[in-house]
Amino acid sequence: MSVLLCGKRSPASFFEDEYHTPVPASKRIRCSAALQFSPPPASVTSPPSTVVSPVDRLRALFPDMDEELLAKALEVSGNLSHCGGDGASENQSVACNLPSSGSEWVELIVIEMSNASNMDDARARASRVLEGLEKSIVARASAEAAQSYHKEHAIMKEQVEKLLQENDIWKRGFKTLHGQKEEFDRCSIELQQLKEMMSQRDEQLRKLQIENYELKLRLMREQQSSQMPGRFHPDIFG
């Protein structure tokens, strides 16, 4: 959308006297390839005019319209003029009380075009309305982007919390497995010690069995020698 950038104007600039032609300044015009506007002449003299309140002028132009609605339109137009000032106000465009619906923008354009005194004034008013519309679109897009960012941030935060919970579960599982491994290692060491002890006991048992066998053989020899004739105990016939 082509947008015209004009200079700073007072809040009442939308409702200047119909006999007064605004003094144009050097304007920067930014437009698309399909639409071009030329800057207005350097200066225009204005005839003397009578002071008429903006509400009275609107009532004269729209006699069938409610006075409260006219006052609201006047307030909206004044806020739009405030919002179209300089670059610093662009950062605060969200705070400006701009029209929020298409019907309000149409109403504002009709009022501005009705208050235009000549073609240059109509161009200036249209440029301010379009500039305000651009600011409204940018503010709305920024608000939607911020809302989308906060939503994505909330989703990411929830995912991070879930990952942290899963990480805690994995940590507890690892600690459990580590404890079981330590218990297994300790049992393996004890089993190895028991095997060594059993091996030693088996060796001792084998030695005892050999000694027992030797003792049995010796006892058998002694018993056989004591039963042979002519053999007496040396203590009896000593």
TIKEBA-641915 format. One record per residue (C-alpha): residue number from 1; x negated, z, y. Coordinates in steps of 0.05 Angstrom, whole numbers, plus 5000, padded with zeros to 4 digits. Layout:
N
> n | X | Z | Y
> NUM | X | Z | Y
...
This chain:
238
> n | X | Z | Y
> 1 | 5000 | 5000 | 5000
> 2 | 4973 | 4981 | 5067
> 3 | 4963 | 5039 | 5113
> 4 | 4951 | 5039 | 5188
> 5 | 4907 | 5093 | 5218
> 6 | 4923 | 5111 | 5289
> 7 | 4897 | 5162 | 5339
> 8 | 4919 | 5234 | 5347
> 9 | 4986 | 5245 | 5381
> 10 | 5025 | 5306 | 5403
> 11 | 5085 | 5333 | 5361
> 12 | 5134 | 5302 | 5410
> 13 | 5103 | 5233 | 5406
> 14 | 5157 | 5210 | 5358
> 15 | 5210 | 5223 | 5410
> 16 | 5181 | 5198 | 5476
> 17 | 5227 | 5175 | 5531
> 18 | 5257 | 5106 | 5517
> 19 | 5233 | 5081 | 5584
> 20 | 5163 | 5105 | 5573
> 21 | 5112 | 5059 | 5540
> 22 | 5056 | 5099 | 5505
> 23 | 4985 | 5087 | 5529
> 24 | 4951 | 5055 | 5469
> 25 | 4879 | 5072 | 5450
> 26 | 4829 | 5035 | 5406
> 27 | 4858 | 5038 | 5337
> 28 | 4828 | 5026 | 5270
> 29 | 4873 | 4986 | 5227
> 30 | 4868 | 4987 | 5151
> 31 | 4914 | 4939 | 5117
> 32 | 4919 | 4895 | 5055
> 33 | 4904 | 4821 | 5051
> 34 | 4978 | 4805 | 5057
> 35 | 4990 | 4843 | 5122
> 36 | 4950 | 4844 | 5186
> 37 | 4964 | 4878 | 5253
> 38 | 4927 | 4869 | 5319
> 39 | 4911 | 4927 | 5364
> 40 | 4957 | 4934 | 5426
> 41 | 4934 | 4917 | 5496
> 42 | 4887 | 4962 | 5533
> 43 | 4937 | 4994 | 5580
> 44 | 5010 | 4988 | 5600
> 45 | 5040 | 5018 | 5662
> 46 | 5105 | 5057 | 5655
> 47 | 5161 | 5061 | 5705
> 48 | 5188 | 5128 | 5727
> 49 | 5236 | 5159 | 5677
> 50 | 5285 | 5216 | 5673
> 51 | 5273 | 5275 | 5627
> 52 | 5321 | 5275 | 5568
> 53 | 5316 | 5324 | 5510
> 54 | 5301 | 5294 | 5442
> 55 | 5365 | 5322 | 5412
> 56 | 5407 | 5290 | 5467
> 57 | 5373 | 5223 | 5456
> 58 | 5386 | 5227 | 5381
> 59 | 5458 | 5247 | 5394
> 60 | 5466 | 5186 | 5440
> 61 | 5437 | 5140 | 5387
> 62 | 5476 | 5172 | 5329
> 63 | 5540 | 5201 | 5358
> 64 | 5573 | 5209 | 5289
> 65 | 5515 | 5249 | 5260
> 66 | 5516 | 5325 | 5256
> 67 | 5474 | 5360 | 5309
> 68 | 5441 | 5405 | 5257
> 69 | 5418 | 5344 | 5218
> 70 | 5391 | 5314 | 5282
> 71 | 5352 | 5378 | 5296
> 72 | 5324 | 5376 | 5226
> 73 | 5302 | 5304 | 5234
> 74 | 5269 | 5324 | 5300
> 75 | 5232 | 5380 | 5264
> 76 | 5210 | 5334 | 5208
> 77 | 5184 | 5283 | 5259
> 78 | 5145 | 5337 | 5296
> 79 | 5112 | 5361 | 5232
> 80 | 5094 | 5290 | 5214
> 81 | 5060 | 5281 | 5281
> 82 | 5020 | 5345 | 5268
> 83 | 4999 | 5321 | 5200
> 84 | 4972 | 5254 | 5227
> 85 | 4920 | 5284 | 5273
> 86 | 4847 | 5283 | 5251
> 87 | 4806 | 5285 | 5188
> 88 | 4808 | 5361 | 5183
> 89 | 4884 | 5361 | 5178
> 90 | 4880 | 5315 | 5118
> 91 | 4853 | 5372 | 5077
> 92 | 4915 | 5412 | 5095
> 93 | 4966 | 5356 | 5084
> 94 | 5000 | 5397 | 5030
> 95 | 5019 | 5449 | 5081
> 96 | 5054 | 5398 | 5125
> 97 | 5129 | 5397 | 5120
> 98 | 5135 | 5324 | 5102
> 99 | 5198 | 5292 | 5074
> 100 | 5203 | 5303 | 5000
> 101 | 5252 | 5249 | 4979
> 102 | 5261 | 5174 | 4990
> 103 | 5326 | 5184 | 5030
> 104 | 5290 | 5230 | 5079
> 105 | 5235 | 5179 | 5089
> 106 | 5287 | 5125 | 5101
> 107 | 5322 | 5170 | 5151
> 108 | 5257 | 5184 | 5187
> 109 | 5239 | 5110 | 5190
> 110 | 5308 | 5093 | 5219
> 111 | 5301 | 5147 | 5272
> 112 | 5230 | 5125 | 5290
> 113 | 5249 | 5052 | 5295
> 114 | 5310 | 5069 | 5337
> 115 | 5267 | 5108 | 5385
> 116 | 5216 | 5053 | 5393
> 117 | 5215 | 5023 | 5463
> 118 | 5178 | 4959 | 5446
> 119 | 5141 | 4925 | 5389
> 120 | 5076 | 4962 | 5401
> 121 | 5112 | 5028 | 5400
> 122 | 5147 | 5008 | 5336
> 123 | 5080 | 4990 | 5304
> 124 | 5050 | 5057 | 5325
> 125 | 5110 | 5096 | 5299
> 126 | 5110 | 5056 | 5234
> 127 | 5036 | 5069 | 5225
> 128 | 5046 | 5143 | 5234
> 129 | 5103 | 5143 | 5184
> 130 | 5062 | 5104 | 5134
> 131 | 5003 | 5150 | 5145
> 132 | 5047 | 5210 | 5132
> 133 | 5075 | 5176 | 5070
> 134 | 5005 | 5164 | 5045
> 135 | 4987 | 5237 | 5057
> 136 | 5049 | 5258 | 5020
> 137 | 5032 | 5214 | 4961
> 138 | 4960 | 5238 | 4960
> 139 | 4983 | 5311 | 4965
> 140 | 5032 | 5301 | 4908
> 141 | 4981 | 5265 | 4866
> 142 | 4931 | 5321 | 4880
> 143 | 4982 | 5373 | 4860
> 144 | 4998 | 5336 | 4796
> 145 | 4924 | 5328 | 4781
> 146 | 4913 | 5403 | 4794
> 147 | 4972 | 5420 | 4749
> 148 | 4946 | 5374 | 4695
> 149 | 4876 | 5405 | 4702
> 150 | 4905 | 5476 | 4696
> 151 | 4945 | 5454 | 4635
> 152 | 4884 | 5423 | 4602
> 153 | 4844 | 5485 | 4621
> 154 | 4896 | 5529 | 4587
> 155 | 4895 | 5486 | 4525
> 156 | 4819 | 5487 | 4523
> 157 | 4820 | 5563 | 4533
> 158 | 4868 | 5571 | 4475
> 159 | 4824 | 5527 | 4431
> 160 | 4763 | 5567 | 4451
> 161 | 4799 | 5632 | 4434
> 162 | 4818 | 5603 | 4366
> 163 | 4746 | 5582 | 4354
> 164 | 4722 | 5651 | 4373
> 165 | 4772 | 5682 | 4324
> 166 | 4749 | 5635 | 4269
> 167 | 4677 | 5652 | 4286
> 168 | 4692 | 5726 | 4279
> 169 | 4724 | 5712 | 4211
> 170 | 4663 | 5673 | 4189
> 171 | 4618 | 5729 | 4213
> 172 | 4656 | 5781 | 4173
> 173 | 4655 | 5735 | 4112
> 174 | 4580 | 5725 | 4120
> 175 | 4569 | 5800 | 4126
> 176 | 4610 | 5811 | 4063
> 177 | 4571 | 5758 | 4025
> 178 | 4505 | 5786 | 4051
> 179 | 4525 | 5855 | 4026
> 180 | 4544 | 5827 | 3958
> 181 | 4478 | 5791 | 3954
> 182 | 4440 | 5854 | 3970
> 183 | 4480 | 5891 | 3916
> 184 | 4465 | 5835 | 3867
> 185 | 4391 | 5838 | 3883
> 186 | 4391 | 5913 | 3874
> 187 | 4427 | 5907 | 3807
> 188 | 4378 | 5853 | 3786
> 189 | 4319 | 5898 | 3801
> 190 | 4351 | 5956 | 3763
> 191 | 4365 | 5910 | 3704
> 192 | 4293 | 5887 | 3703
> 193 | 4269 | 5959 | 3704
> 194 | 4316 | 5976 | 3646
> 195 | 4290 | 5916 | 3607
> 196 | 4219 | 5940 | 3617
> 197 | 4239 | 6010 | 3595
> 198 | 4273 | 5983 | 3533
> 199 | 4211 | 5942 | 3517
> 200 | 4168 | 6005 | 3523
> 201 | 4217 | 6044 | 3479
> 202 | 4216 | 5989 | 3428
> 203 | 4141 | 5991 | 3426
> 204 | 4142 | 6066 | 3419
> 205 | 4194 | 6061 | 3363
> 206 | 4152 | 6010 | 3327
> 207 | 4091 | 6055 | 3330
> 208 | 4132 | 6114 | 3306
> 209 | 4159 | 6073 | 3248
> 210 | 4088 | 6054 | 3228
> 211 | 4065 | 6126 | 3232
> 212 | 4125 | 6148 | 3191
> 213 | 4110 | 6096 | 3139
> 214 | 4038 | 6119 | 3135
> 215 | 4061 | 6191 | 3127
> 216 | 4108 | 6171 | 3072
> 217 | 4052 | 6136 | 3034
> 218 | 4007 | 6196 | 3041
> 219 | 4061 | 6242 | 3017
> 220 | 4075 | 6198 | 2957
> 221 | 4001 | 6198 | 2939
> 222 | 3997 | 6273 | 2944
> 223 | 4058 | 6282 | 2901
> 224 | 4031 | 6235 | 2848
> 225 | 3963 | 6269 | 2847
> 226 | 3995 | 6338 | 2840
> 227 | 4035 | 6317 | 2777
> 228 | 3973 | 6291 | 2739
> 229 | 3949 | 6338 | 2679
> 230 | 3884 | 6375 | 2686
> 231 | 3890 | 6378 | 2758
> 232 | 3902 | 6447 | 2787
> 233 | 3905 | 6473 | 2855
> 234 | 3836 | 6495 | 2877
> 235 | 3862 | 6559 | 2907
> 236 | 3888 | 6585 | 2840
> 237 | 3823 | 6578 | 2802
> 238 | 3774 | 6588 | 2857
